[in-house]
Amino acid sequence: MMGAAINVIPVMIQRNVPGIGPHVLPAFLLAAVPAVLAALAYAMLASAMPRAGGSYVYASRGLHPYLGFVASFSQWFGLSIAIGVVSYVLIPFLRDIALTLGLDGVAAGLEIGAVRVGLALAFLWTFVAINVRGLQLYERTLVPLMVLMFALGAIVIVAGFTFDHADFARAVLQREGATIAAASPAPFRPGPFLAASAILFSSFIGFDSIAQAGGEAKHPNRNLPLAIGIAVTTVGTFYLLFTAALYHAVPWQWVSEQAQLRDLTAPGILGYLLAPRWTVLIIAGAAIALINDLPAMLLAVSRLMFAWAEDGIFPRAVARVHPVRRTPHIAIVLSGVMATAGILGSHLAGDFFLGVDILVTSMLVNYLLMCLTVLALPHHNPRIAQDIGVIRSQGTQGALAGAGALLLMVFLIVHLHKDLTADVDAWYFRSTWLWLGVMTAATLIWVREARGLRRRGVDMDGMFVVLPPE
């Protein structure tokens, strides 16, 4: 899922983390380390427990049922909000296309709040419908979009390494009559660097969506871990090349100044250097990348809800499968409702980074619990642990998962500190309190449904040591 991760966040990080300056690429590299370790944890667990629900199934069978629900509810909440954020930030790409084509009136119209929110909702619910229709339409939609996404993104990489800061300064002078001041020294500051790395870590989400499909994949014991490995390696390399190319061509000082004034996109910035037709192409490629994010995330979050309901720890109605399409349509629609809240929240907050901060907290907690599950699985559920087909040595598994848990914990502490010490207008603009409120609601749901299962005579201990049916 490469939309906002490379086209928006590496640019707008200059507003969210003042002081990161020229150190975005090294921060990206640091963020990749715990992401790769978390991906390895997911790959190990996916090879042993290939079921719909991914993280919920892993932690509930390998750690504790309540922690499985909390981990996956955190993931569901963060990804659902992210779906809304992606839908919302898609509209500035359409604005940039209109500006490049000289359609200033259209561009101005896209800045109107009601128009931006309405279009974001339209994109969101179109892909809710695609997910309800089923995986055949999903595949026919995503594979062509993926090819276009890589091809048009490659133009950005080539263009970025073709031009330099002097070229960009000349282009800005010619278009706007403005000069770019000479670069001043930017000292390395550990605090902003770690805070930026924690946020850039969110760019690597997506491999976890692979695990949610579970038994819907062919040969899941082999293909899920393989897909996770391919995704992290390919997309991670693409991220780093893309970001390096962008900052090779554009001075970070200019990005930082402009990011305080408006929402920037990487293709829109490179439009200063390219002919209009190429600018339209790369902005369209970025828009396609964002559109491509939506169905993948909707698939992931809906399967989490389906797995909860199937286990009986969420209202059973959510596990209903469409009689014709054979998709969990109620779970998909409910996830779309939460994503709608993400769109409205981004608009009301006036800054989509509130949603990004929620996503970062949610996914750091989720990945941390996945690493802890790898550590606990041989002791908690040795029968399932024997089925791990990726890195069979338990000693190596434990070392990798332990390192991942340690780094993820550091990132989580840094991110929470940044959020709780930020200068905001009200408490509800702090992602930490919003996340804690949602987790409190999740705990209440768990307590209510678990009590109901026990009253009906369900053997909770026995249920959570075996995998759910395929």
N, C-alpha and C positions, 0 to 999 in steps of 0.2 A: 504494500500500500504506500505509494510514493507521492501522493498529491501534496498536501500541506507540508509533509516532512522535508521536502527539498525546495519547494517553490515559495514557501512563506516563512517557516520557522527559522531557517538559518539567516534570514534577512531581518525579521521582526524581533529576533533575539536581542538585537541592539537596543530596542526599546524596553524589553522586559527585564534584561539584565544589563543595566548601564555599567560600563567599565569592562565589558568583555572585549571590545575593540577588535584588534587584529587576530585574536586568539580563538576564533570560531572553529577553524578546522582542527586544531589540536584538541579542543573540547569535544568535537565530534568523535575524534579518534578515541579519547578516553571513554566516552559514552558507549562506544562499540564493545568494550571489554566485558562489562557486566551483561550487555545484551547477548553476546555470543555465549556466555556461560549460562544465562537463562534459557537460551535456545537449546543448548545441549541438555539441560534438565527436561525441557519439554519433549525433546526427541526421545530421551530415555523412557519417559513416562508414557509417551504416545505408543512406543513399540510394545509396551506391556499391557496397556489399557486402551485399545482403540475403540472408543465409544463416543457417541454424541455427548457433548457437555464438557469435553476436555478437562480444563482445570478443576471443575467441580468434581468430576469423577476421580481424578488423580488424588486430590487432597482428601476427599471424603473416604477413599479406600486406603490411602497410604499414610494419612496423618491423623485426622479426626473429622467426623461428619460436620460438626459445626464450623471448623476451620475451612473445610471444603466449600461450605455454603458462603462463608464470609469472603474467601478468596475470589470465588466466582461472582458473587454479588458486587464486589469491588470492581471486578473486570467488566461486568455487565454495565454498571453505572458509568464507569469511565469511558468505555467504548461507545455507549449510547450518546453520552454528551459529545464525544468526539465526532460522531456521525452528524450531529447538529452543527458543530463548529465547521466541519468540512463543507457542509451544504451552504453555510453562511459565507465562508471565505471564497467560495466559488464565484460569487457575483463580481468581486473586483477584477477577476480575470476577464469576464465579459465586458466590464467597463474599459479595461485596457485595450481590448480588441476594438471597441467602438472608437476610442481615442485615436488609435493608430490609423483607422480607416477614415478619420476626419468627421465622425458622427458625434460631434460634441453634444448635441441635444440628447441623443440616446445615452451617452455616457453620464450626463447630468441626471437623467431620469433614473439610471441605475443606482445613483447615490441616494435617492429618496428612500426613507426608511421603509415605508409600506411596500414599495416595489421590491426592494432587496429582500425583505422577509418573505414576501409572497413567492418570489422566484425560488428562494431557498427551499421553501416548503414544497413547491411543485417538483423540484428535483428529488427531494427526499422521498416523497410518496410515490413517485414514478418507480423508484428502485425498491420500495416496499412491495409494490405490485409485481415487479420482476421476481423478487424472492418468493412471493406467494405462488407465482406461476410454476416455479420448480427449477431444478438444476440444469435441465436441458437448455432452457432460455438463458439461465445464468451463464452457462458455459459459452453459448453463442454470443453473448454480450461481452463477457470479460476477455476472452482470448484475443479478439481483434483490437479491443481497447488497449490491452497490454502491449501488443506489437506496436501500435501507434505511439503509446506512451514512451517506450524505449527509443523508438526512431526519432521522434521529435525532441525528446530530452537530449539525445546525442548532439543535436544541432547546438543546444546551449553549451555543451561541453566544448565542442570545437570552437564556437564563437568566443567563449570565455578565454580560452588559451591563445586565440589568434590576436586579441586586442590586449592593451595594457592600460595602466592608469592615465598615461599621457593621452592616449586615444580617447578615453572617456572624458577627460577634462576638455579636450577640444570639442567633442560632441555636445557637451553641456553648454559651453560658451556659444557655439553656433546656434543651438536651438533656443536657449533661454537668455543668452547674454550674461550669464553668471559665471564667475570664476570659482574654481575649487582651490582652497588654500593648501599650501604645502603641508605634508603630513608632519605631525608633531610626535615625539616619542610617546609610546604607550606602555607603561610599565606592566609587568605581569602581576596580577593580584589573585592570590589563591581563592579568596571568597567568591568573587564573580565567576572565576573559571569553573569551580566546582558546581556553582548554582547553574551556570549555562550547560554544563555537561549533563546535569540531572534532567534539565528540560529537553535537551537534544536527544537524550535517551528515549524519549517518547517517539522519536522518528523511527525507531527500530521495531515498533509494534507491528503486528501483521502476521508474523510466523505463528503466533498463538491462535489466530483464526483458523489456520490449517487444522489444528488439533480438534477444533470444535465439531467439525464434520464427522469425525470418528468413523463409525461403521458405514457411513455413506460413501466412503472412499473404497476403491478397489484395492485389494491386498493391503489393508491399512497398516499391518504390523511392519511392512517394509516401506510403503509409499509415504506414510505420514512423516517418519523421521527423515527420509530422503528429501521430501519436499521442504521441510523446515531447513535442512542444511543448504539446499539450493537457494532458497529464498534469502536467507541471511547473508550468504556469500555474495550472491549476485547483486542484491539490492544495496547491501552495505557498501560494496565497491562503487556502485553507481552514485550513491549519496556523496561519498568522499570526492569523487571526480567532479561532480556537479558543483559542490560547494567550493572546491579549490578553483575551479574555472571561474566562478562568479567573482570571488574576491581577487583573482588575478587581474580581472578586467576593470573592476569597480573599486575605488578607494573606500575603505571601511568608514572613514570619517563622514563621507557624503551619505552613505547608507544610514549611519547612526543619526545624523541630523534630520534626514528626510523621514526616518521611521518615527520620530517624535511628532511629525505633522500629519501623517496619513498612513493607511495600510499599504504596504509595498508588496510587490511580487517580483521574484527573480526575473522572469521573462520580461515584465514591464520595464525593469531597470535596463536590461540588455537591449531593449528597443532603442535606446539612445544611439547605439552603435550599429544597428542593422537597418537594412532597407525595410520599408513597411511590409512587404510580402513575407520576409523572413520573420519579422516581429510577430505578425499574425500567426504564422505557423507555430512558433515556439510558445506563444500564449495559449493557442489552441491545444498544443500538446500538454501544457500544464493543466488546463481545464479538463482535458480527458483524464489526466492522472488523478485529479480530484474526484471526478465522476466515477472512476474505476475503484476508488476507495469505498464508496457507499455500499454496493452490494456485498462486498467481502465482509465488512464490519457488521452489516445486518444479518448475514448468515451466522456469524460467530455469536452475537448476543442472543439471537433467537434460539439457538441450540442450547445455550446455557439455561434459559428459562424452561425449555422443553425437558431437559435432564432433571431439573429441580422437581417439576410437576410429576414426571414419571416416577421419581423416587418417593413422591408423596409429601415432600417438605415445602410444597408450594401448591396453590389451588389446582386441583386435578384438571379443570377445564383448560388450563394453559397447555396441557399435553395433547390436546385434540389435534388430529391430523386431518387435513382437508380430504374429503372422500374421493375427489377426482385427482387433485394435484399431488397428493401424498406429501404435503409440506406442513410444518407446524404453524398454520396461518395465524392462530391467535397470538402465539409468542412473537411472531414477526410484527404483527400490528401493534402489540403493546410496546415492543422495542421502538417502533416508529413514533409512538406517542412520547416516550422519554427523549428521543432525538429531537422531537419538536420543541420540547422544553429547552434543549441545548441551543436551538436556533433563537428562541425568544430570549433566553438568558444572555446570549452573546450580544444581542441587539440592545437589551435594556442596560447591560453593564457598560456598553460602549467600547468594549475591548474583548475580542475573542480569546485572549490569553487566559482569562478566568477558566474557560473550558479546558484549555491546554493544561493548566495547573492541576485541575481536577483529574484529568487523564493521567498525568505524571504520577500523582499520589496513588491513584487506583492501581496503575500497572506496576509500580514499584512494590506495593504490598502483594499484589498477585504473584509476581515473579519471585519475590522473596519466599513466599509460602511454597512455591513449586520447588525451589532449591531445598527447602527444609523437608519437603515430602520425599525427595530423592534420598536425603540423609536418613529419614525415619523408616522408609519402606521396608528394608531388610529385617527390621526388628518388629515393626507393626504388622506387616502382612508379607511374610517370607514367601508364601506361595506365588503371589503376584510378582514379587521381586525377581523370582527365577525366570520370568518371561521377558525381562528387559533384554532387547536384542541389540542395543547400541552401547558400546563400551562395557563389556561384560564384567570386567574386574570391579568388584565392589570397592576396593581401595581407591581406584581411579575415579569411580563414580562419586565417592565421598569427598575426595580432594577437590574435584571440579565444583561440586554442589556447595561445599563449604566456602570456597573462594567466591563463588557467585553470591552466596548469602551475605558474606561480609561486605562485599562491594555494594550490593544493593542496599544494605542497611546504612552504609555511609551516605549513599546518594539520597536515601529517604530522609535522614536526619538533616542533611544540608538543605534539601528542598523544603522541608517543614519549617526550618529556621528562616529561610528566605521569605516564605509566605507569611509567617506570623510576625515578622518584623517589618514587612512592607508598609508603606504609607498609603492607606486606602481610606475611602470615605465612610465605609460602614463595615460591620463585622461580616455581613453576608457577601462581601467581595473577597473574603479569605477562603480559598479553596479547602483549607484544612477543616474549618468548622462545617462547611457544607458536606464534606466527605464523612466526617464523624456523625453528622445528623442522619445521613443515609445509612451508615453502618449500624446506627442505633435502631433504625427502622428494620433493617435486615435481621438484627438479633431478635427483635420482637416477633417477626414473622417466623423465624426458626423455632423460638420457644413455643409459640402457638401450635405450629404444625407438628413439632416433635411430640408435644403432649397429646395431640390428637391421634398420632400413630400408636403411641403407647396405650392409650385408652382402648384402641381397637385391637389390642393384643399383638401388635407387630413386634417382632424380635429385632430391635434396632441394631444390637450388636451383630447379630447374624447377617442382617441385610447389608451392612456396610463393610463386610469382608469379602464379598463377591461382587463381580462386575454386573451392571444392569444388562438385561437381554439386548441383543443386537436388533 
